[in-house]
Amino acid sequence: MIRQHENHVEKQHLSYTINSSDDNSNIIVKVKGNITRQTAMQQNVEAHALGKRPQIKRYCEMV
């Protein structure tokens, strides 16, 4: 099952999605906009929460 999380941070002109790959072995984070330390940490926390499943082996960030 593919899970997806999507978030839009309006005041910082940032949007990102966090998905698992088709085979559920990777977490893919796609980011559009300006990234701050705070939003990067938020994305990492959300990605790692999704990636706690045993079959997840890699994380990929696309900025």
PyMOL Python script that loads the backbone (N, CA, C, O; Angstrom):
from pymol import cmd

cmd.read_pdbstr("""\
ATOM      1  N   MET A   1       0.829  -1.169   0.000  1.00  0.00           N
ATOM      2  CA  MET A   1       0.000   0.000   0.000  1.00  0.00           C
ATOM      3  C   MET A   1       0.882   1.243   0.000  1.00  0.00           C
ATOM      4  O   MET A   1       1.788   1.354   0.826  1.00  0.00           O
ATOM      5  N   ILE A   2       0.636   2.159  -0.893  1.00  0.00           N
ATOM      6  CA  ILE A   2       1.410   3.387  -0.987  1.00  0.00           C
ATOM      7  C   ILE A   2       0.750   4.430  -0.110  1.00  0.00           C
ATOM      8  O   ILE A   2      -0.434   4.730  -0.260  1.00  0.00           O
ATOM      9  N   ARG A   3       1.529   4.976   0.805  1.00  0.00           N
ATOM     10  CA  ARG A   3       1.027   6.040   1.665  1.00  0.00           C
ATOM     11  C   ARG A   3       1.633   7.351   1.207  1.00  0.00           C
ATOM     12  O   ARG A   3       2.776   7.384   0.750  1.00  0.00           O
ATOM     13  N   GLN A   4       0.890   8.415   1.323  1.00  0.00           N
ATOM     14  CA  GLN A   4       1.373   9.712   0.875  1.00  0.00           C
ATOM     15  C   GLN A   4       1.009  10.759   1.897  1.00  0.00           C
ATOM     16  O   GLN A   4      -0.073  10.745   2.483  1.00  0.00           O
ATOM     17  N   HIS A   5       1.935  11.661   2.092  1.00  0.00           N
ATOM     18  CA  HIS A   5       1.685  12.804   2.950  1.00  0.00           C
ATOM     19  C   HIS A   5       2.003  14.040   2.123  1.00  0.00           C
ATOM     20  O   HIS A   5       3.029  14.094   1.443  1.00  0.00           O
ATOM     21  N   GLU A   6       1.145  15.006   2.181  1.00  0.00           N
ATOM     22  CA  GLU A   6       1.376  16.238   1.428  1.00  0.00           C
ATOM     23  C   GLU A   6       1.172  17.413   2.353  1.00  0.00           C
ATOM     24  O   GLU A   6       0.233  17.431   3.150  1.00  0.00           O
ATOM     25  N   ASN A   7       2.048  18.395   2.251  1.00  0.00           N
ATOM     26  CA  ASN A   7       1.961  19.550   3.118  1.00  0.00           C
ATOM     27  C   ASN A   7       2.299  20.795   2.306  1.00  0.00           C
ATOM     28  O   ASN A   7       3.184  20.774   1.450  1.00  0.00           O
ATOM     29  N   HIS A   8       1.589  21.867   2.585  1.00  0.00           N
ATOM     30  CA  HIS A   8       1.852  23.160   1.947  1.00  0.00           C
ATOM     31  C   HIS A   8       2.056  24.191   3.043  1.00  0.00           C
ATOM     32  O   HIS A   8       1.186  24.385   3.892  1.00  0.00           O
ATOM     33  N   VAL A   9       3.195  24.846   3.026  1.00  0.00           N
ATOM     34  CA  VAL A   9       3.484  25.888   3.991  1.00  0.00           C
ATOM     35  C   VAL A   9       3.406  27.201   3.229  1.00  0.00           C
ATOM     36  O   VAL A   9       4.357  27.593   2.552  1.00  0.00           O
ATOM     37  N   GLU A  10       2.272  27.877   3.342  1.00  0.00           N
ATOM     38  CA  GLU A  10       1.987  29.039   2.493  1.00  0.00           C
ATOM     39  C   GLU A  10       2.932  30.212   2.726  1.00  0.00           C
ATOM     40  O   GLU A  10       3.447  30.772   1.758  1.00  0.00           O
ATOM     41  N   LYS A  11       3.175  30.603   3.974  1.00  0.00           N
ATOM     42  CA  LYS A  11       3.948  31.822   4.202  1.00  0.00           C
ATOM     43  C   LYS A  11       5.401  31.687   3.751  1.00  0.00           C
ATOM     44  O   LYS A  11       6.077  32.693   3.538  1.00  0.00           O
ATOM     45  N   GLN A  12       5.882  30.459   3.605  1.00  0.00           N
ATOM     46  CA  GLN A  12       7.253  30.257   3.167  1.00  0.00           C
ATOM     47  C   GLN A  12       7.316  29.802   1.713  1.00  0.00           C
ATOM     48  O   GLN A  12       8.401  29.507   1.213  1.00  0.00           O
ATOM     49  N   HIS A  13       6.192  29.739   1.032  1.00  0.00           N
ATOM     50  CA  HIS A  13       6.133  29.310  -0.370  1.00  0.00           C
ATOM     51  C   HIS A  13       6.833  27.967  -0.561  1.00  0.00           C
ATOM     52  O   HIS A  13       7.732  27.825  -1.389  1.00  0.00           O
ATOM     53  N   LEU A  14       6.400  26.998   0.220  1.00  0.00           N
ATOM     54  CA  LEU A  14       7.001  25.683   0.210  1.00  0.00           C
ATOM     55  C   LEU A  14       5.907  24.638   0.125  1.00  0.00           C
ATOM     56  O   LEU A  14       4.881  24.753   0.795  1.00  0.00           O
ATOM     57  N   SER A  15       6.117  23.630  -0.686  1.00  0.00           N
ATOM     58  CA  SER A  15       5.227  22.470  -0.679  1.00  0.00           C
ATOM     59  C   SER A  15       6.093  21.233  -0.813  1.00  0.00           C
ATOM     60  O   SER A  15       7.148  21.258  -1.447  1.00  0.00           O
ATOM     61  N   TYR A  16       5.631  20.154  -0.205  1.00  0.00           N
ATOM     62  CA  TYR A  16       6.374  18.907  -0.314  1.00  0.00           C
ATOM     63  C   TYR A  16       5.435  17.725  -0.194  1.00  0.00           C
ATOM     64  O   TYR A  16       4.355  17.818   0.389  1.00  0.00           O
ATOM     65  N   THR A  17       5.868  16.617  -0.755  1.00  0.00           N
ATOM     66  CA  THR A  17       5.136  15.358  -0.623  1.00  0.00           C
ATOM     67  C   THR A  17       6.099  14.309  -0.096  1.00  0.00           C
ATOM     68  O   THR A  17       7.291  14.323  -0.401  1.00  0.00           O
ATOM     69  N   ILE A  18       5.561  13.408   0.691  1.00  0.00           N
ATOM     70  CA  ILE A  18       6.325  12.278   1.210  1.00  0.00           C
ATOM     71  C   ILE A  18       5.557  11.023   0.831  1.00  0.00           C
ATOM     72  O   ILE A  18       4.420  10.830   1.260  1.00  0.00           O
ATOM     73  N   ASN A  19       6.185  10.168   0.023  1.00  0.00           N
ATOM     74  CA  ASN A  19       5.551   8.941  -0.473  1.00  0.00           C
ATOM     75  C   ASN A  19       6.442   7.746  -0.199  1.00  0.00           C
ATOM     76  O   ASN A  19       7.650   7.885  -0.008  1.00  0.00           O
ATOM     77  N   SER A  20       5.838   6.580  -0.181  1.00  0.00           N
ATOM     78  CA  SER A  20       6.636   5.360  -0.245  1.00  0.00           C
ATOM     79  C   SER A  20       6.669   4.942  -1.713  1.00  0.00           C
ATOM     80  O   SER A  20       5.738   5.213  -2.471  1.00  0.00           O
ATOM     81  N   SER A  21       7.759   4.278  -2.100  1.00  0.00           N
ATOM     82  CA  SER A  21       7.894   3.832  -3.489  1.00  0.00           C
ATOM     83  C   SER A  21       6.892   2.719  -3.787  1.00  0.00           C
ATOM     84  O   SER A  21       6.254   2.187  -2.879  1.00  0.00           O
ATOM     85  N   ASP A  22       6.764   2.378  -5.053  1.00  0.00           N
ATOM     86  CA  ASP A  22       5.808   1.343  -5.471  1.00  0.00           C
ATOM     87  C   ASP A  22       6.042   0.007  -4.760  1.00  0.00           C
ATOM     88  O   ASP A  22       5.093  -0.710  -4.441  1.00  0.00           O
ATOM     89  N   ASP A  23       7.305  -0.314  -4.520  1.00  0.00           N
ATOM     90  CA  ASP A  23       7.596  -1.586  -3.838  1.00  0.00           C
ATOM     91  C   ASP A  23       7.740  -1.422  -2.321  1.00  0.00           C
ATOM     92  O   ASP A  23       8.107  -2.367  -1.622  1.00  0.00           O
ATOM     93  N   ASN A  24       7.451  -0.225  -1.821  1.00  0.00           N
ATOM     94  CA  ASN A  24       7.492   0.091  -0.384  1.00  0.00           C
ATOM     95  C   ASN A  24       8.863  -0.110   0.252  1.00  0.00           C
ATOM     96  O   ASN A  24       8.946  -0.376   1.451  1.00  0.00           O
ATOM     97  N   SER A  25       9.934   0.010  -0.519  1.00  0.00           N
ATOM     98  CA  SER A  25      11.273  -0.143   0.052  1.00  0.00           C
ATOM     99  C   SER A  25      11.970   1.195   0.267  1.00  0.00           C
ATOM    100  O   SER A  25      13.017   1.250   0.912  1.00  0.00           O
ATOM    101  N   ASN A  26      11.399   2.276  -0.268  1.00  0.00           N
ATOM    102  CA  ASN A  26      12.013   3.598  -0.170  1.00  0.00           C
ATOM    103  C   ASN A  26      10.981   4.641   0.232  1.00  0.00           C
ATOM    104  O   ASN A  26       9.790   4.499  -0.046  1.00  0.00           O
ATOM    105  N   ILE A  27      11.457   5.686   0.887  1.00  0.00           N
ATOM    106  CA  ILE A  27      10.651   6.869   1.165  1.00  0.00           C
ATOM    107  C   ILE A  27      11.163   7.959   0.242  1.00  0.00           C
ATOM    108  O   ILE A  27      12.368   8.205   0.182  1.00  0.00           O
ATOM    109  N   ILE A  28      10.264   8.616  -0.480  1.00  0.00           N
ATOM    110  CA  ILE A  28      10.627   9.664  -1.436  1.00  0.00           C
ATOM    111  C   ILE A  28      10.035  10.979  -0.965  1.00  0.00           C
ATOM    112  O   ILE A  28       8.824  11.091  -0.773  1.00  0.00           O
ATOM    113  N   VAL A  29      10.893  11.974  -0.778  1.00  0.00           N
ATOM    114  CA  VAL A  29      10.470  13.306  -0.362  1.00  0.00           C
ATOM    115  C   VAL A  29      10.733  14.248  -1.530  1.00  0.00           C
ATOM    116  O   VAL A  29      11.870  14.375  -1.984  1.00  0.00           O
ATOM    117  N   LYS A  30       9.682  14.910  -2.017  1.00  0.00           N
ATOM    118  CA  LYS A  30       9.820  15.888  -3.101  1.00  0.00           C
ATOM    119  C   LYS A  30       9.474  17.254  -2.525  1.00  0.00           C
ATOM    120  O   LYS A  30       8.422  17.435  -1.911  1.00  0.00           O
ATOM    121  N   VAL A  31      10.371  18.208  -2.732  1.00  0.00           N
ATOM    122  CA  VAL A  31      10.223  19.544  -2.154  1.00  0.00           C
ATOM    123  C   VAL A  31      10.256  20.586  -3.263  1.00  0.00           C
ATOM    124  O   VAL A  31      11.093  20.524  -4.163  1.00  0.00           O
ATOM    125  N   LYS A  32       9.333  21.549  -3.188  1.00  0.00           N
ATOM    126  CA  LYS A  32       9.325  22.695  -4.101  1.00  0.00           C
ATOM    127  C   LYS A  32       9.244  23.958  -3.252  1.00  0.00           C
ATOM    128  O   LYS A  32       8.347  24.103  -2.421  1.00  0.00           O
ATOM    129  N   GLY A  33      10.178  24.857  -3.465  1.00  0.00           N
ATOM    130  CA  GLY A  33      10.136  26.127  -2.752  1.00  0.00           C
ATOM    131  C   GLY A  33      11.350  26.329  -1.871  1.00  0.00           C
ATOM    132  O   GLY A  33      12.349  25.620  -1.985  1.00  0.00           O
ATOM    133  N   ASN A  34      11.243  27.312  -0.987  1.00  0.00           N
ATOM    134  CA  ASN A  34      12.334  27.692  -0.100  1.00  0.00           C
ATOM    135  C   ASN A  34      12.328  26.807   1.145  1.00  0.00           C
ATOM    136  O   ASN A  34      11.301  26.647   1.805  1.00  0.00           O
ATOM    137  N   ILE A  35      13.477  26.244   1.447  1.00  0.00           N
ATOM    138  CA  ILE A  35      13.603  25.366   2.603  1.00  0.00           C
ATOM    139  C   ILE A  35      14.348  26.098   3.707  1.00  0.00           C
ATOM    140  O   ILE A  35      15.365  26.748   3.467  1.00  0.00           O
ATOM    141  N   THR A  36      13.825  25.982   4.915  1.00  0.00           N
ATOM    142  CA  THR A  36      14.517  26.497   6.096  1.00  0.00           C
ATOM    143  C   THR A  36      14.933  25.300   6.951  1.00  0.00           C
ATOM    144  O   THR A  36      14.511  24.172   6.700  1.00  0.00           O
ATOM    145  N   ARG A  37      15.752  25.555   7.945  1.00  0.00           N
ATOM    146  CA  ARG A  37      16.135  24.477   8.863  1.00  0.00           C
ATOM    147  C   ARG A  37      14.914  23.860   9.522  1.00  0.00           C
ATOM    148  O   ARG A  37      14.820  22.641   9.669  1.00  0.00           O
ATOM    149  N   GLN A  38      13.984  24.712   9.914  1.00  0.00           N
ATOM    150  CA  GLN A  38      12.775  24.242  10.600  1.00  0.00           C
ATOM    151  C   GLN A  38      11.934  23.335   9.696  1.00  0.00           C
ATOM    152  O   GLN A  38      11.489  22.273  10.131  1.00  0.00           O
ATOM    153  N   THR A  39      11.712  23.744   8.445  1.00  0.00           N
ATOM    154  CA  THR A  39      10.893  22.915   7.554  1.00  0.00           C
ATOM    155  C   THR A  39      11.633  21.641   7.160  1.00  0.00           C
ATOM    156  O   THR A  39      11.002  20.602   6.969  1.00  0.00           O
ATOM    157  N   ALA A  40      12.955  21.698   7.035  1.00  0.00           N
ATOM    158  CA  ALA A  40      13.725  20.491   6.725  1.00  0.00           C
ATOM    159  C   ALA A  40      13.600  19.479   7.859  1.00  0.00           C
ATOM    160  O   ALA A  40      13.441  18.286   7.604  1.00  0.00           O
ATOM    161  N   MET A  41      13.670  19.933   9.096  1.00  0.00           N
ATOM    162  CA  MET A  41      13.519  19.025  10.230  1.00  0.00           C
ATOM    163  C   MET A  41      12.109  18.446  10.286  1.00  0.00           C
ATOM    164  O   MET A  41      11.931  17.269  10.600  1.00  0.00           O
ATOM    165  N   GLN A  42      11.114  19.263   9.984  1.00  0.00           N
ATOM    166  CA  GLN A  42       9.727  18.785   9.967  1.00  0.00           C
ATOM    167  C   GLN A  42       9.566  17.673   8.924  1.00  0.00           C
ATOM    168  O   GLN A  42       8.937  16.650   9.196  1.00  0.00           O
ATOM    169  N   GLN A  43      10.131  17.877   7.740  1.00  0.00           N
ATOM    170  CA  GLN A  43      10.060  16.858   6.684  1.00  0.00           C
ATOM    171  C   GLN A  43      10.763  15.582   7.111  1.00  0.00           C
ATOM    172  O   GLN A  43      10.262  14.486   6.860  1.00  0.00           O
ATOM    173  N   ASN A  44      11.918  15.709   7.753  1.00  0.00           N
ATOM    174  CA  ASN A  44      12.654  14.522   8.203  1.00  0.00           C
ATOM    175  C   ASN A  44      11.875  13.734   9.242  1.00  0.00           C
ATOM    176  O   ASN A  44      11.840  12.504   9.193  1.00  0.00           O
ATOM    177  N   VAL A  45      11.250  14.431  10.180  1.00  0.00           N
ATOM    178  CA  VAL A  45      10.455  13.760  11.206  1.00  0.00           C
ATOM    179  C   VAL A  45       9.297  13.001  10.562  1.00  0.00           C
ATOM    180  O   VAL A  45       9.043  11.847  10.906  1.00  0.00           O
ATOM    181  N   GLU A  46       8.596  13.644   9.629  1.00  0.00           N
ATOM    182  CA  GLU A  46       7.466  13.005   8.950  1.00  0.00           C
ATOM    183  C   GLU A  46       7.920  11.823   8.088  1.00  0.00           C
ATOM    184  O   GLU A  46       7.263  10.783   8.067  1.00  0.00           O
ATOM    185  N   ALA A  47       9.034  11.982   7.383  1.00  0.00           N
ATOM    186  CA  ALA A  47       9.539  10.903   6.532  1.00  0.00           C
ATOM    187  C   ALA A  47       9.958   9.706   7.376  1.00  0.00           C
ATOM    188  O   ALA A  47       9.675   8.563   7.017  1.00  0.00           O
ATOM    189  N   HIS A  48      10.627   9.958   8.489  1.00  0.00           N
ATOM    190  CA  HIS A  48      11.073   8.851   9.334  1.00  0.00           C
ATOM    191  C   HIS A  48       9.908   8.171  10.040  1.00  0.00           C
ATOM    192  O   HIS A  48       9.963   6.969  10.300  1.00  0.00           O
ATOM    193  N   ALA A  49       8.863   8.914  10.351  1.00  0.00           N
ATOM    194  CA  ALA A  49       7.668   8.292  10.933  1.00  0.00           C
ATOM    195  C   ALA A  49       7.043   7.320   9.926  1.00  0.00           C
ATOM    196  O   ALA A  49       6.616   6.226  10.296  1.00  0.00           O
ATOM    197  N   LEU A  50       6.993   7.723   8.662  1.00  0.00           N
ATOM    198  CA  LEU A  50       6.460   6.855   7.617  1.00  0.00           C
ATOM    199  C   LEU A  50       7.403   5.673   7.358  1.00  0.00           C
ATOM    200  O   LEU A  50       6.957   4.579   7.012  1.00  0.00           O
ATOM    201  N   GLY A  51       8.693   5.901   7.528  1.00  0.00           N
ATOM    202  CA  GLY A  51       9.687   4.881   7.216  1.00  0.00           C
ATOM    203  C   GLY A  51       9.992   3.903   8.333  1.00  0.00           C
ATOM    204  O   GLY A  51      10.939   3.125   8.219  1.00  0.00           O
ATOM    205  N   LYS A  52       9.229   3.917   9.397  1.00  0.00           N
ATOM    206  CA  LYS A  52       9.483   2.986  10.506  1.00  0.00           C
ATOM    207  C   LYS A  52       9.129   1.546  10.169  1.00  0.00           C
ATOM    208  O   LYS A  52       9.469   0.630  10.917  1.00  0.00           O
ATOM    209  N   ARG A  53       8.456   1.346   9.059  1.00  0.00           N
ATOM    210  CA  ARG A  53       8.105  -0.021   8.663  1.00  0.00           C
ATOM    211  C   ARG A  53       9.368  -0.797   8.316  1.00  0.00           C
ATOM    212  O   ARG A  53      10.305  -0.220   7.764  1.00  0.00           O
ATOM    213  N   PRO A  54       9.418  -2.076   8.624  1.00  0.00           N
ATOM    214  CA  PRO A  54      10.650  -2.861   8.452  1.00  0.00           C
ATOM    215  C   PRO A  54      11.179  -2.929   7.018  1.00  0.00           C
ATOM    216  O   PRO A  54      12.390  -3.041   6.825  1.00  0.00           O
ATOM    217  N   GLN A  55      10.317  -2.863   6.020  1.00  0.00           N
ATOM    218  CA  GLN A  55      10.786  -3.024   4.644  1.00  0.00           C
ATOM    219  C   GLN A  55      11.419  -1.756   4.058  1.00  0.00           C
ATOM    220  O   GLN A  55      12.009  -1.820   2.979  1.00  0.00           O
ATOM    221  N   ILE A  56      11.314  -0.614   4.731  1.00  0.00           N
ATOM    222  CA  ILE A  56      11.912   0.623   4.229  1.00  0.00           C
ATOM    223  C   ILE A  56      13.425   0.541   4.399  1.00  0.00           C
ATOM    224  O   ILE A  56      13.922   0.278   5.494  1.00  0.00           O
ATOM    225  N   LYS A  57      14.156   0.769   3.300  1.00  0.00           N
ATOM    226  CA  LYS A  57      15.611   0.669   3.331  1.00  0.00           C
ATOM    227  C   LYS A  57      16.314   1.987   2.985  1.00  0.00           C
ATOM    228  O   LYS A  57      17.469   2.184   3.362  1.00  0.00           O
ATOM    229  N   ARG A  58      15.638   2.880   2.281  1.00  0.00           N
ATOM    230  CA  ARG A  58      16.296   4.103   1.818  1.00  0.00           C
ATOM    231  C   ARG A  58      15.341   5.296   1.875  1.00  0.00           C
ATOM    232  O   ARG A  58      14.119   5.154   1.844  1.00  0.00           O
ATOM    233  N   TYR A  59      15.954   6.473   1.960  1.00  0.00           N
ATOM    234  CA  TYR A  59      15.234   7.734   1.882  1.00  0.00           C
ATOM    235  C   TYR A  59      15.828   8.534   0.727  1.00  0.00           C
ATOM    236  O   TYR A  59      17.049   8.584   0.574  1.00  0.00           O
ATOM    237  N   CYS A  60      14.990   9.152  -0.077  1.00  0.00           N
ATOM    238  CA  CYS A  60      15.449   9.939  -1.220  1.00  0.00           C
ATOM    239  C   CYS A  60      14.776  11.303  -1.159  1.00  0.00           C
ATOM    240  O   CYS A  60      13.549  11.391  -1.099  1.00  0.00           O
ATOM    241  N   GLU A  61      15.581  12.376  -1.176  1.00  0.00           N
ATOM    242  CA  GLU A  61      15.037  13.725  -1.173  1.00  0.00           C
ATOM    243  C   GLU A  61      15.271  14.358  -2.538  1.00  0.00           C
ATOM    244  O   GLU A  61      16.384  14.323  -3.062  1.00  0.00           O
ATOM    245  N   MET A  62      14.212  14.939  -3.114  1.00  0.00           N
ATOM    246  CA  MET A  62      14.298  15.637  -4.395  1.00  0.00           C
ATOM    247  C   MET A  62      13.912  17.086  -4.158  1.00  0.00           C
ATOM    248  O   MET A  62      12.767  17.392  -3.824  1.00  0.00           O
ATOM    249  N   VAL A  63      14.869  17.964  -4.332  1.00  0.00           N
ATOM    250  CA  VAL A  63      14.641  19.392  -4.072  1.00  0.00           C
ATOM    251  C   VAL A  63      14.667  20.146  -5.381  1.00  0.00           C
ATOM    252  O   VAL A  63      14.496  21.365  -5.394  1.00  0.00           O
TER     253      VAL A  63
END
""", "prot")
cmd.dss("prot")
cmd.show_as("cartoon", "prot")
cmd.util.cbc("prot")
cmd.orient("prot")
